[in-house]
Each structure stands twice: as structure tokens, then as C-alpha cells.
């Protein structure tokens, strides 16, 4: 199995886009697991803006579940935090990470995918991207590493 972070589009519109002629719908990042047959495992998530429930059935594809806005069955940061080491939770909290990063950390931890990392910060500079990543080194242990990556300026 492998994991993926992908974008889901909701039908809500952020306040700064409400007066546009063409609607700009809100998009949010979701974490998914792809099984051995290369199929995304279906799951339910809440939009991080309007809390609408989405049934994610493929990469970048979802449908809104009508009439189920108040369900408590979708996974939350609090749920995931109980299943990963407290030191990892502290780092994710310190960098104000969202649910997909917590789910990714749990996936790494449960599947012992050590040396896999989670991006904590990312900033674009002139021809580089700089940031920090949380790298899992062994069961329950991790390190924060800075990184610099060059842009490929050729098109």
C-alpha cells in the first residue's frame, strides 16, 4: 500500500471570492491510501471550510453527502493523535499541521515506513524551495530536517 495527498473540491466559496462572476470553489487537501491493486480506498472527510461531508472515491474525486453535515464519524485530528507518539503529535501541533499530515504520520507509523517524511514548512525563494520536513527514523522516533531544493528553470 502507498499513500497520497490530493485535492478535493467543495461547493462552498470562500468570502474573498463571493462577488466573482465565475464561482471559485474552495479546495482542500485530503490524505488517501492506495491499495495493492492501485485503487484509492474510499473514505469520508469533512471540508475544512464548511464541514460538508465528502465521500472520496478516487484521487481528486468526491461527492458531497447531502443531509449528513453533523455526523461525528469522520476522522479528526484528536482521533489520529491518540494513535501516534506524543513527540510526533507535539511537532505536528507546533507547526500547525492539518489533518492530512496527522493521517500521513499515522500511516508511516503503522506501516513502519521509516525514512519517509512529512513536509512541515515550504517557502519559495527565487530559484529554490526551502523548508523543513519531519523524517521518521525508527519506531516512534523522528527528526526535523531543513531542506533546499532547486527549481528546474527549463521549460
C-alpha positions as CSV (number, residue, x, y, z in Angstrom):
1,X,0.0,0.0,0.0
2,X,1.0,3.6,-0.6
3,X,-0.3,7.0,0.4
4,X,-1.2,10.1,-1.5
5,X,-2.2,13.7,-0.7
6,X,-4.6,15.1,-3.2
7,X,-7.0,18.0,-3.7
8,X,-10.8,17.8,-3.3
9,X,-13.1,20.5,-4.5
10,X,-16.1,21.5,-2.4
11,X,-19.1,23.6,-3.4
12,X,-18.5,26.3,-0.8
13,X,-17.0,29.6,-1.8
14,X,-14.5,31.5,0.4
15,X,-15.7,35.0,1.3
16,X,-13.0,36.7,-0.8
17,X,-14.4,35.0,-4.0
18,X,-18.1,35.6,-3.4
19,X,-18.5,38.5,-5.7
20,X,-16.9,37.0,-8.7
21,X,-18.9,36.3,-11.9
22,X,-17.4,32.8,-12.2
23,X,-17.5,31.0,-8.9
24,X,-14.2,29.9,-7.4
25,X,-15.0,26.8,-5.3
26,X,-12.9,26.0,-2.2
27,X,-10.4,23.2,-2.5
28,X,-8.8,21.3,0.3
29,X,-6.1,18.6,0.7
30,X,-7.1,15.0,1.6
31,X,-5.0,12.1,2.6
32,X,-5.6,8.8,0.9
33,X,-4.4,5.2,0.9
34,X,-3.9,3.3,-2.4
35,X,-4.2,-0.5,-2.1
36,X,-2.2,-3.1,-3.8
37,X,-4.5,-3.1,-6.9
38,X,-3.7,0.7,-7.3
39,X,-7.2,1.7,-6.1
40,X,-7.8,4.5,-3.7
41,X,-9.6,3.3,-0.6
42,X,-12.9,5.1,-0.3
43,X,-13.4,7.3,2.8
44,X,-15.4,10.2,4.2
45,X,-14.0,13.6,5.2
46,X,-15.3,17.0,6.2
47,X,-14.5,20.1,4.2
48,X,-12.1,22.2,6.2
49,X,-14.2,25.3,5.4
50,X,-17.9,24.5,5.5
51,X,-17.7,21.0,7.2
52,X,-19.7,19.4,4.4
53,X,-19.2,15.6,4.3
54,X,-17.5,14.3,1.2
55,X,-17.3,10.7,0.1
56,X,-13.9,10.4,-1.6
57,X,-14.0,7.6,-4.1
58,X,-10.9,8.3,-6.3
59,X,-7.9,10.6,-6.4
60,X,-9.2,14.2,-6.6
61,X,-12.8,12.9,-6.9
62,X,-15.5,13.2,-4.3
63,X,-19.2,13.6,-3.9
64,X,-20.9,15.6,-1.2
65,X,-23.2,13.5,1.1
66,X,-26.4,15.6,1.4
67,X,-28.1,15.8,4.7
68,X,-25.2,14.5,6.8
69,X,-23.5,17.7,7.8
70,X,-23.5,16.9,11.5
71,X,-22.0,13.4,11.6
72,X,-19.3,12.6,14.1
73,X,-18.0,9.6,12.3
74,X,-15.3,11.2,10.2
75,X,-11.7,11.1,11.4
76,X,-10.4,14.1,13.4
77,X,-7.0,15.3,14.5
78,X,-7.9,14.2,18.0
79,X,-8.7,10.7,16.9
80,X,-5.4,10.3,15.0
81,X,-3.4,12.0,17.8
82,X,-4.2,9.1,20.1
83,X,-2.6,6.6,17.8
84,X,0.8,8.2,17.2
85,X,3.7,9.0,19.7
86,X,3.2,12.2,21.7
87,X,6.5,13.6,20.5
88,X,5.3,13.4,16.9
89,X,2.0,15.0,17.9
90,X,3.9,17.8,19.6
91,X,5.8,18.6,16.4
92,X,2.7,18.5,14.3
93,X,0.9,20.8,16.7
94,X,3.9,23.2,16.9
95,X,3.9,23.6,13.0
96,X,0.0,23.9,13.0
97,X,-0.4,20.9,10.7
98,X,-3.7,19.9,9.3
99,X,-5.5,16.5,9.4
100,X,-3.8,15.1,6.2
101,X,-0.3,15.5,7.9
102,X,-1.6,13.7,11.0
103,X,-3.0,10.9,8.9
104,X,0.2,10.7,6.9
105,X,2.2,10.4,10.2
106,X,-0.1,7.6,11.4
107,X,0.3,5.8,8.1
108,X,4.0,6.0,8.3
109,X,4.0,4.8,11.9
110,X,1.6,1.9,11.4
111,X,3.3,0.7,8.3
112,X,6.9,1.2,9.6
113,X,7.8,3.4,6.6
114,X,10.9,4.8,8.2
115,X,12.9,7.4,6.3
116,X,9.6,8.7,4.8
117,X,8.9,12.3,5.6
118,X,6.2,14.9,6.1
119,X,6.7,18.5,4.9
120,X,6.2,20.9,7.8
121,X,7.1,24.1,6.1
122,X,7.8,25.1,2.5
123,X,8.7,28.6,1.1
124,X,9.6,29.6,-2.4
125,X,12.6,31.7,-2.9
126,X,13.9,33.0,-6.2
127,X,15.0,29.7,-7.8
128,X,14.7,27.4,-4.7
129,X,12.2,25.9,-2.3
130,X,13.3,25.8,1.3
131,X,11.6,24.2,4.2
132,X,11.6,21.7,7.0
133,X,10.4,18.1,7.0
134,X,9.7,15.6,9.7
135,X,11.5,12.4,8.9
136,X,10.7,9.1,10.7
137,X,13.9,7.3,11.6
138,X,12.7,4.3,13.7
139,X,9.6,3.2,15.7
140,X,8.3,6.3,17.4
141,X,11.4,8.4,16.6
142,X,11.7,11.3,14.2
143,X,13.9,14.2,13.3
144,X,13.3,17.6,11.8
145,X,15.5,18.4,8.9
146,X,15.9,21.5,6.8
147,X,16.0,21.2,3.0
148,X,16.8,23.3,0.0
149,X,15.6,22.2,-3.5
150,X,16.4,24.0,-6.7
151,X,13.8,24.8,-9.3
152,X,14.3,23.3,-12.7
153,X,14.2,26.6,-14.7
154,X,14.0,24.8,-18.1
155,X,10.5,24.6,-19.6
